[in-house]
Amino acid sequence: MTVAEFWERVFYPIVSRRLMRNSKKAYESAFRLYIGPSMGKQELQHVVKHGIEEMLGEMADQEKGEATIRRTFVLVHELSVVYGV
């Protein structure tokens, strides 16, 4: 299962039930803009810390705000906790 498939079939349907509207929008945005394009096609078992650090580093290189990078990091961490990585 890819990261995108996991997001669509497992993670987001479960997690979105406990999120308020603005948090849902933030999660959707972080996935659509950063996580999906960077890691969406990767198989879950192939996601490694280095790849996550690369994605966050690229965001910093693109001068994304600290809050955006932090929010994306938190979401990736939550994805990995749910998956059990």
C-alpha positions in Angstrom: 0.0 0.0 0.0 1.3 3.4 -0.9 1.4 6.5 1.4 -1.4 8.1 -0.7 -3.5 4.9 -0.5 -3.0 4.7 3.2 -4.0 8.4 3.6 -7.2 7.9 1.5 -8.3 4.6 2.8 -7.2 4.4 6.4 -5.6 7.4 8.0 -7.7 10.4 6.9 -11.1 8.7 7.3 -10.3 7.7 10.9 -8.4 10.9 12.0 -10.8 13.4 10.3 -13.6 12.3 12.6 -11.9 13.9 15.6 -10.7 17.1 13.9 -12.4 20.4 13.8 -13.0 22.1 10.4 -9.8 24.2 10.4 -7.7 21.3 11.4 -9.1 19.1 8.7 -8.3 21.8 6.1 -4.7 22.1 7.5 -4.2 18.3 7.3 -5.7 18.1 3.8 -3.5 21.0 2.6 -0.3 19.6 4.1 -0.9 16.3 2.5 -2.0 17.7 -0.9 0.9 20.3 -1.2 3.8 18.5 0.5 3.4 14.9 1.7 1.5 13.6 -1.3 3.8 15.0 -4.0 6.9 14.0 -2.1 6.0 10.6 -0.7 2.5 9.7 -2.0 3.7 7.0 -4.5 6.1 5.3 -2.1 5.2 2.1 -0.5 4.7 2.6 3.3 7.4 0.1 4.2 9.9 2.1 2.2 9.3 5.4 3.9 12.4 6.2 6.0 13.5 9.0 8.3 16.0 10.3 5.7 13.2 10.8 3.1 11.1 12.7 5.6 14.0 14.9 6.5 14.7 15.5 2.8 11.1 16.6 2.3 11.2 19.0 5.2 14.6 20.3 4.1 13.2 21.1 0.6 10.3 22.9 2.2 12.8 25.0 4.2 14.8 25.6 1.0 11.6 26.9 -0.6 11.3 29.3 2.3 8.1 27.8 3.6 7.1 29.1 7.0 8.2 27.5 10.2 4.6 26.8 11.2 3.9 25.1 7.8 7.0 22.9 8.2 6.1 22.0 11.8 2.5 21.2 10.8 3.8 18.9 8.0 6.2 17.2 10.4 3.5 16.6 12.9 1.2 15.1 10.3 4.0 12.8 9.0 4.7 11.7 12.5 1.1 11.0 13.1 0.9 9.0 9.9 3.9 6.9 11.0 2.4 6.3 14.5 -0.9 5.1 13.0 1.0 2.9 10.6 3.4 1.7 13.3 6.7 2.7 11.7 
